[in-house]
Amino acid sequence: MMRSPYLAVLISMITAAPAFAQNQGSVPRAIALPDTMGANFAAADSLTGKSGPTDYDFLIGTWRFTFQARRRDGTFTPSFTGHWVFTKKQTGGQGVLIEDHWRPDDITQTWDAGTWTYRAYNPERTIWEMRGINTNVGSWLPGLMWSAGADRLLIEWYGPMLVRFRYFAIAPEKFLWRADATFDRGQTWIRDYWTMEVHRISR
């Protein structure tokens, strides 16, 4: 049975294999990001990071993204498009839950395929906790989320790989997203290992 190329993409994200190894050809950078490369913050900032219960409301709605990855040797892989849907759940009290579904555009897959993430606000710690799950692999990915001025920061474990994310240039109709990866617990980072440009479709 023929396997979708996007399945290989998502599996590589979970298993911490060299990113997006299904296509070995190097291509130009597809997403124009400002300033230098990289999310550029210390993962240990998660110990002191703080956030509020509405800090991720800007994500609620449906988005279309362009995604591109970088290999360990620094070359870029071909970009692809997809959709990202965020829904805020009414839980009552101080707790807040956001469910989101990230999927590449792929006519060989059902709509529900992809990565589902559950982001919950912890009022005692004043930080967001999260768990992601990929429908093709079934491995839970833990992480923490907090605010840094106008940006939103996140760290998440993908098996032995740690990834730090920055949501930035946030506007009502678009935002940018970049992620760095480390395979040696933060001694060295591959900057802009994953990058995205995200545009709103609906609220």
Secondary structure, DSSP 8 states (H G I E B T S, - for coil): ----HHHHHHHHHHHT-STTTT----B---S--SSSSS----GGGGGT-B--TTTTGGG-EEEEEEEEEB-TTS-B---EEEEEEEEEE---TT--EEEEEEEE--TTS-TT-SEEEEEEEETTTTEEEEEEEETTT--EEEEEEEEETTEEEEEEEETTEEEEEEEEEEETTEEEEEEEEESSTTSS-EEEEEEEEEEEEE-
